[in-house]
Amino acid sequence: MIQLPEDRRPPLTPQIALRVAVVGSIALAMFAIIFFRLWFLQVLSGDQYLAQASTNQVRTLRIAAPRGEIVDSTGNNILVDSKPSIAVELSPPDLPKNRAARGRLYRRLATVLGLSTQRRRCPVAGQGVLRLAEIPCDVRQQVALLPYADVQVATDVPWQVQAYLAERQDQFPGVNVQQVWLRRYPRNDLAAQLFGTVGRITPQEIHDPRYRGVSQNSVVGQSGLEWYYDRYLRGVDGSERVQVDALGHFTRYLSSTKPVSGNTLKLSLNLQLQQAGQQALAEAIANSPPAPAGAFVAMNPTNGEIYAMGSLPTFNPNVFNGAHPISYAQYNKLFGQAAGYPLLNRAIQSSYPTGSTFKGITATAALQSGAWNLTDTYDDSGQFQDAPGVFRHNAGHAVYGVLNITQAIMVSSDDFFYNLGARLNVDVPKGGALQQWARAFGIGRATGVDLGGENAGLLPSPEWRTKRDAEEVAYERKHHVPCCTLSDKRPWSVGDNENLAVGQGDLEATPLQLAVAYSALENGGNIVRPHVGQEVDDPYGNVLTRINPAPLRRLAIAPQNLDAIRTGLHDAASVPGGTSADVFAGWPQSQFPVYGKTGTAQHDNQADQSWYVCYVPDSVKPILVAVTVEQGGFGAQAAAPAAREILSQWFFGKRGQFVAGTSKTL
């Protein structure tokens, strides 16, 4: 009998059986979950993921819209327009993530575009000054400001370059060739500061309600008229949907939305007067060494329309439209201190003491407050006692004798107006009638001109002096500066008001502020709101809106007081002995009477600053002109001759000769 081998397997204990059951249940549950998920993806969500897969093969390309044109008052002369250009842009999210691969891409692209691969200084916001080649510098600078916006590295590229990059898209990941619109300035440096600049939208602007819905790649106005009227000038971008394959290569067009051009901005600017004004200012600077700069404003004193506005030195904004972005070094060379900061619009952004042009405001304050009457006279002996043993003098120690207020304006007697400043002094926080009327005329406050970036200037008062001294004391303590090195730490005094009465001391005003103040003397008391924009038209020529702002306020000036001040201004420009009478020798005063006031201001320990403000109350073509020339000398030497040339262009169609005056009054 054969005996079977003994079965030696250990018996299955209850504990092991339980474990096997648990593990088997878990495995079965896992398989069930995986099966259900697969069924869900394939059956229930298949259509959704198919649609997403299709979407991944679609690219939406932005089609930039051209900005609207800017034209002169006739509507026939284009001052700013846009030209199409082919630009090479980089999309930062689509660039190679590997640093070495990204570097090779930059070098290949630089070779194609003819850009330098040499490292240079590259200031990057938040990262200091790095040393990078041209393309990586552009990328780092742009990404630091707008992380997801495209970076433009070249414009106006030849079609051969465009074709080369399009055919080798797989070798240039993240590189796009697009049509863009560049601003074009047919008149080169004419009114450059007035138009302002455009540029890629900034991080701050993206969150501004006025730019809601604007792409990070959009170009918007950054200063001047371009900034103020951006919502009209900026068009509506279009888009184009294209299909690409797995490698990103274009396969076909799907759909497109055409861009909408921006509207046309028509200005009150007179092209010929603008040209003549800049030429006259340049001549005044050239004839007044060491004068480095100046500004002028020509406007309608009845409604605030600006006929012309200029600032020198100026610049040609077309330099921003080169094939490659302007470098940091080039920018400093063209627009830095050595170039005289030409981007600065000195007509609205630089404030200075005004010298004797302020006397028109002082005369109004004195007459209206009752501190002086039309019948009162003052004996100008050539000096005014400021304090016991302390005397002030007229320029050149001139002696004018007995003067009423009209005669004092005509000869610009400083002693007469020192006397008014003392009479008008009130040591209360806001000051007295002089501060009250100066502020009402617009001194120390923005005019509201449609340019942006305006300097409000400074109107000194007891309150201002107290605040300034407190701030400087706090600064000295914080920074351990020896006491009294920043300020004399003294309270307001009558001498401060005397300085203000003749446009000196701490007073700061812009040429446009002075023009607005004298407009009120011409029009009878209206403080006009100056404006360059006249109307906005759509691309088809239809008027969308007319720009005619109402006066900001009305000053109640007694007619007899206005007449006295106006007579003094007219005599100053027409009667022998008047401060600008020799400048206007031969001018047809009976036909076009000139009312003018010279000013000579001491400023920052430099040579005297030349000022002139005048108006001609013509019933058809009223005009007011304000001119200042930094370090230009007496008002009659530089500013007044430039003003005459501007008036000559306005009334006779030509500038005429530069006629310097001999008056040496402050």
ABEGO torsion letter per residue (X at the ends): XBBBBBBABBBBBAAAAAAAAAAAAAAAAAAAAAAAAAAAAAAAAAAAAAAAAAAAABBBBBBBBBBBBBBBAAGABBABBBBBBBBBBBBAAABBABAAAAAAAAAAAAAAAGBBABBBBBBBBGAEBBBBBAAAAAAAAAAAABAABBBBABBGBBAAAAAAAAAAAAABBGBBBBBBBBBBBAAEABGAAAAEBBBBBBAAAAABAAABGBBAABBBBABEAAAAAAAAABBBBBBBBBBBBAAGBBABBABBBBBBBBBBBBBABBAAAAAAAAAAAAAAAAABOABABBBBBBBBAAAGBBABBBBOBBBBAAAAABABBBBAAAAAAAABAAAGGAABBAAAABBBBAEAAAAAAAAAAAAAAGABBAABBBBBAGBBBABBGBBBBBBGGBBAEBBBAAAAAAAGBAAAAAAAAAAABBBBAAEBAAAAAAAAAGBGBBAGBBAEGBBAEBBBBAAAAAAAAAAAAAAAAAAGBBBGAABAGBBBBAAAAAAAAAGBEABBBBAAAAAAAAAAAAAGGBBBBBBABABBBBAAGBBABBBBBBBABBBBBBAAAAAAAAAAAAAAAABBGBAAAAAABGBBAAABBBBBBBBBBBBGGBBBBBBBBBBBBBAABBBBBBBBBBGAEBAAAAAAAAAAAAAAAAAAGBAEBBBBBABABX
